[in-house]
Amino acid sequence: MADSDVKGSEMLEGSQTGLKRLEDMFAVMIGWMDKMVLETSVRMDKMEQKTSKIMRQARFEMRQEYRAALVRQDLTEEVKEELVAGKQQCEGRTGVAESVVDSRLCPEVVDTGAAKTVVGEEVVVVQDLHVADQQLCGMTGHCTTPRGPLMCTITVGGVEEELPAFVADMEEPCLVGLDSLVQSAACVDSRSMQMQV
């Protein structure tokens, strides 16, 4: 029996060492897990801060876009009102005269509110012309990019003039502006809708 007592105490001593190692390993694992939990918590906090910042920025941008849309809507309404007012002002300011542009018959709209003379693309033979930096916009809101200017022979009321004109895609085939009216010394009577050249 003495032998069995010795063996039992040896086993107890060996299992205590194994148990100590197991406890140490468990403590190390707990330490790693605590460290992982802490790192995960820090990462989650950072992600939450980033998400919060992104959401604030997105809300700010949405408010800005909404405000911009309201401003655009207000401006659109203003422009529509101005177009209606402009059309009403144009009544009595324009007239149509029979004319010839570069040997082609062309009903010419005489517009004392237009700064430049413009002829339609179908009226003149156009080659490589300089494209203007600005757009030409009519009272209806239709905009086009004019090209030129080029010198055209324009005959109105039997008087032939060599006048500069821009070329553009527009509703009217010919539009005589103030530049041509002044150069040709035309006299426009808006009340009687007559023009003398």
VEXKE-857637 format. One record per residue (C-alpha): residue number from 1; x, y, z. Coordinates in steps of 0.5 Angstrom, whole numbers, plus 500, padded with zeros to 3 digits. Example, Ala and Ser with C-alpha at 12.3 -4.5 7.8 and 13.67 -1.06 7.14 Angstrom:
REM VEXKE-857637
R | 1 | 525 | 491 | 516
R | 2 | 527 | 498 | 514
REM end
This chain:
REM VEXKE-857637
R | 1 | 500 | 500 | 500
R | 2 | 506 | 504 | 501
R | 3 | 507 | 504 | 494
R | 4 | 500 | 506 | 492
R | 5 | 501 | 512 | 497
R | 6 | 507 | 514 | 493
R | 7 | 504 | 514 | 486
R | 8 | 498 | 518 | 488
R | 9 | 502 | 524 | 491
R | 10 | 506 | 523 | 485
R | 11 | 500 | 524 | 480
R | 12 | 498 | 530 | 485
R | 13 | 504 | 533 | 484
R | 14 | 504 | 532 | 476
R | 15 | 497 | 534 | 476
R | 16 | 498 | 541 | 480
R | 17 | 503 | 543 | 475
R | 18 | 499 | 541 | 469
R | 19 | 493 | 545 | 472
R | 20 | 498 | 551 | 473
R | 21 | 500 | 551 | 466
R | 22 | 493 | 550 | 464
R | 23 | 491 | 556 | 468
R | 24 | 497 | 560 | 465
R | 25 | 494 | 559 | 458
R | 26 | 487 | 560 | 460
R | 27 | 490 | 567 | 463
R | 28 | 494 | 568 | 457
R | 29 | 487 | 567 | 453
R | 30 | 483 | 571 | 457
R | 31 | 488 | 577 | 456
R | 32 | 488 | 576 | 449
R | 33 | 480 | 576 | 449
R | 34 | 480 | 582 | 453
R | 35 | 485 | 586 | 448
R | 36 | 481 | 584 | 442
R | 37 | 475 | 586 | 446
R | 38 | 478 | 593 | 447
R | 39 | 481 | 593 | 440
R | 40 | 474 | 592 | 437
R | 41 | 471 | 597 | 442
R | 42 | 476 | 602 | 439
R | 43 | 474 | 600 | 432
R | 44 | 467 | 600 | 433
R | 45 | 467 | 607 | 436
R | 46 | 471 | 610 | 431
R | 47 | 467 | 607 | 426
R | 48 | 461 | 610 | 429
R | 49 | 464 | 617 | 429
R | 50 | 466 | 616 | 422
R | 51 | 459 | 614 | 420
R | 52 | 456 | 620 | 424
R | 53 | 460 | 624 | 421
R | 54 | 458 | 622 | 414
R | 55 | 451 | 622 | 416
R | 56 | 452 | 629 | 418
R | 57 | 455 | 631 | 412
R | 58 | 450 | 627 | 408
R | 59 | 444 | 631 | 411
R | 60 | 448 | 637 | 410
R | 61 | 449 | 636 | 403
R | 62 | 441 | 634 | 402
R | 63 | 439 | 640 | 405
R | 64 | 444 | 644 | 401
R | 65 | 441 | 641 | 395
R | 66 | 434 | 642 | 397
R | 67 | 435 | 649 | 398
R | 68 | 438 | 650 | 391
R | 69 | 432 | 646 | 388
R | 70 | 428 | 651 | 391
R | 71 | 432 | 657 | 389
R | 72 | 432 | 654 | 382
R | 73 | 424 | 653 | 382
R | 74 | 424 | 660 | 384
R | 75 | 429 | 663 | 379
R | 76 | 425 | 659 | 374
R | 77 | 418 | 662 | 376
R | 78 | 422 | 669 | 375
R | 79 | 424 | 667 | 368
R | 80 | 418 | 665 | 366
R | 81 | 415 | 671 | 369
R | 82 | 420 | 676 | 365
R | 83 | 419 | 672 | 359
R | 84 | 412 | 674 | 359
R | 85 | 413 | 681 | 361
R | 86 | 418 | 681 | 355
R | 87 | 414 | 678 | 350
R | 88 | 409 | 683 | 352
R | 89 | 414 | 689 | 351
R | 90 | 416 | 686 | 344
R | 91 | 409 | 687 | 341
R | 92 | 410 | 693 | 337
R | 93 | 417 | 693 | 337
R | 94 | 418 | 688 | 331
R | 95 | 416 | 688 | 324
R | 96 | 417 | 684 | 317
R | 97 | 420 | 686 | 311
R | 98 | 421 | 683 | 304
R | 99 | 428 | 682 | 303
R | 100 | 433 | 679 | 299
R | 101 | 439 | 676 | 302
R | 102 | 445 | 673 | 298
R | 103 | 440 | 673 | 292
R | 104 | 435 | 669 | 296
R | 105 | 428 | 671 | 298
R | 106 | 428 | 672 | 306
R | 107 | 422 | 675 | 310
R | 108 | 426 | 679 | 315
R | 109 | 424 | 680 | 322
R | 110 | 426 | 687 | 323
R | 111 | 427 | 687 | 331
R | 112 | 429 | 694 | 334
R | 113 | 431 | 690 | 341
R | 114 | 436 | 685 | 337
R | 115 | 443 | 688 | 338
R | 116 | 446 | 684 | 332
R | 117 | 443 | 681 | 325
R | 118 | 442 | 674 | 324
R | 119 | 441 | 670 | 318
R | 120 | 438 | 662 | 318
R | 121 | 443 | 657 | 316
R | 122 | 438 | 655 | 310
R | 123 | 439 | 662 | 307
R | 124 | 446 | 663 | 306
R | 125 | 452 | 658 | 304
R | 126 | 456 | 657 | 310
R | 127 | 463 | 655 | 310
R | 128 | 468 | 654 | 316
R | 129 | 465 | 660 | 320
R | 130 | 468 | 662 | 327
R | 131 | 463 | 659 | 333
R | 132 | 461 | 665 | 338
R | 133 | 463 | 665 | 345
R | 134 | 456 | 666 | 347
R | 135 | 449 | 663 | 346
R | 136 | 444 | 667 | 342
R | 137 | 437 | 666 | 346
R | 138 | 430 | 669 | 344
R | 139 | 424 | 671 | 348
R | 140 | 421 | 664 | 347
R | 141 | 427 | 661 | 351
R | 142 | 430 | 658 | 345
R | 143 | 438 | 658 | 345
R | 144 | 443 | 657 | 339
R | 145 | 450 | 658 | 338
R | 146 | 451 | 663 | 333
R | 147 | 457 | 663 | 328
R | 148 | 461 | 668 | 324
R | 149 | 460 | 674 | 323
R | 150 | 460 | 674 | 315
R | 151 | 458 | 679 | 310
R | 152 | 452 | 678 | 307
R | 153 | 448 | 682 | 301
R | 154 | 442 | 684 | 304
R | 155 | 437 | 688 | 300
R | 156 | 431 | 691 | 303
R | 157 | 426 | 696 | 300
R | 158 | 430 | 696 | 293
R | 159 | 436 | 698 | 297
R | 160 | 442 | 694 | 297
R | 161 | 447 | 694 | 303
R | 162 | 453 | 689 | 305
R | 163 | 452 | 688 | 312
R | 164 | 455 | 683 | 317
R | 165 | 451 | 678 | 320
R | 166 | 451 | 672 | 324
R | 167 | 449 | 665 | 322
R | 168 | 445 | 661 | 327
R | 169 | 439 | 655 | 327
R | 170 | 433 | 659 | 329
R | 171 | 425 | 660 | 328
R | 172 | 426 | 666 | 323
R | 173 | 430 | 666 | 317
R | 174 | 432 | 673 | 318
R | 175 | 433 | 677 | 323
R | 176 | 435 | 685 | 322
R | 177 | 438 | 688 | 329
R | 178 | 440 | 695 | 331
R | 179 | 447 | 694 | 328
R | 180 | 444 | 693 | 321
R | 181 | 439 | 698 | 322
R | 182 | 444 | 703 | 324
R | 183 | 449 | 702 | 319
R | 184 | 444 | 702 | 313
R | 185 | 441 | 709 | 316
R | 186 | 434 | 706 | 317
R | 187 | 428 | 709 | 320
R | 188 | 423 | 705 | 324
R | 189 | 416 | 707 | 326
R | 190 | 414 | 702 | 331
R | 191 | 407 | 706 | 331
R | 192 | 405 | 705 | 324
R | 193 | 410 | 699 | 323
R | 194 | 413 | 702 | 317
R | 195 | 421 | 702 | 316
R | 196 | 424 | 707 | 311
R | 197 | 431 | 705 | 308
REM end
